[in-house]
Amino acid sequence: MISLKDLHADLDKAIALVVKDRSAVIKSRKVVDAALSDGKTYYGINTGFGFLANKRIDADKLEKLQKNLLLSHAVGLGDFVPKDITRLMLKLKVYSLSLGYSGVSLETFDRLLMFIENDWISVVPSKGSLGASGDLAPLAHLCLPLIGKGEFWADNKNQMVSAKSVLEKAGLQPVTLKAKDGLALINGTQLMTAYGAHILQRAQSLVKNADILAAISLEALKGSIKPFDEKIQTVRLQPGQKKVAYNVRALLQGSDILESHKHCEKVQDPYSLRCVPQVHGATRDLLDYANTVFENELNSVTDNPLVFDDGDIISGGNFHGQPLALAMDSAAMALAEIASISERRIYLLLQGLDGLPTVLVNDSGVNSGFMIPQYTAASLVSHNKILCHPASVDSIPSCLGQEDHVSMGSISAIKLLEVLKNVEQVMAIEAFTSAQALDFRHPTIAGVGVEAAHAEIRKHVSHKEADDFFRKDIDACIELLRSNSILSTVESSIGALQ
């Protein structure tokens, strides 16, 4: 089984096992070969595709049929899929084929294994899939190099090299696709699955970082720990909320700042502080749903038709991306809320509350201080609001009406990655801003976990006495989040967060 948590290690292990034992691939191919000689009609094996499924293809044209399928479907456009996601697409395609329900020929399968072994990663345009008959156009581009067409990424990720030249240099001829090969290659949800799995993996640590940043802001704003009391979480049966409240309590342990205002007259904090468990927790719960959908998909076969051990070859709809599209649209909304509430905390930090200087510099007026980073955060949050319009509620009939309801899951995938990047950037601005604010509370000490996070930020970003080129500091904070440097430091200090 491939788990989302250990995705890359599990995939590599599974592919290593397949290299040693390809019996499932060989067995399913025998079913296809037997079908070719029984005189019956099988979709995609000896027929046309989609609306042309009723056209029987002569035996001497079956290899041309599969080659034409790859060529005709490689019409993707737009920006290229990031190389690391394309590499994941390739591995997921090979793993799916290895399960033995696709009937792919051994020669084609072995060449894909060679692509993985040599890290020959195809150049794949991101636009063109409807997420219904699988990711047809992107997968066609992924597999074009099998027949000597298309491009690979060179060692320099911004440079491309023709697949033909790579094969020639390796002393290889293009593969001759056998019956069913082309269809097995381009039917499947591997683009959507690769995007979603990649993003959800990054989100697992991002939500913990969000709790850390909220705790820093809470300390800097002299907020109350009372809303995080375990008794409050117990009477609302939302699991994510309980985890977030636990994390914040753990981060604030040992705080002298909390003690310093324990008996102040402030009754309640704004929602962006007080409702962190409820908002962050709701995001976690929705991401847990998406994680389940994608972990199921990682271990599924989404080809069509499917080839079974008993000789049945059955055409169905496992390639339809609706489960993934709905999960990714939901994940986009969930992640966007993390940025939305983060931006509100950034705003609070600038207001000069409880003794903090306005815009977090002492000589404001001549200095704009941290005013404009908040503008940028607001812009990113607004962008996410547009991106969160669900693609999965749209459908445009295609294939002359044969494919009359599609998921648009590839669009969900592409915009989810953009949402994730925006969220990382907003959170980086909160890291930059909250660290500055906490400086003004020192020498009074914050919680042990908060101080650990602050110290890690300060290793890379200095306190600001006056206006400066802040972009480089925000970039440094983005890298701290992506590398999990802050999270690792905190967990080394106080133990694992939930």
Buried (B, 14 or more C-beta within 10 A) or exposed (E): EBEBEEBBEBBEEBBEEBEEEBEBBEEBBEBBEEBBEEEEEBBBBBBBBBEEBEEEBEEEEBBEBBBBBBBEBBEBEEEBBBBEBBBBBBBBBBBBBBBBBBBBBEBBBEBBBBBBEEEBBBBBBBBBBBBBBBBBBBBBBBBBBBBBBBBBBEEEEEEBBBBBEBBEEEEEEBBBBBBBBBBBBBBBBBBBBBBBBBBBBBBBBBBBBBBBBBBBBBBBBBBBBEBBEEEBBEEEEBEBBBBBBBBBBBBBEBBEBBEEBEEEEEEEBBEBBBBBBBBBBBBBBBBEBBBEBBBEBBBBBBBBBBBBEEEEBEEEEBBBBBBBBBBBBBBBBBBBBBBBBBBBBBBBBBEEBBEBBBBBBEEBEEBBBBBEBBEBBBBBBEBBEEBBEBBBEBBEEBBEEEBEEBBBBBBBBBBBBBBBBBBBBBBBBBBBBBBBBBBBBEEBBBBBBBBBBBBBBEEBBEEBEEBEEBEEBBBBBBEBBBEBBBBEBBBEBBEEBB
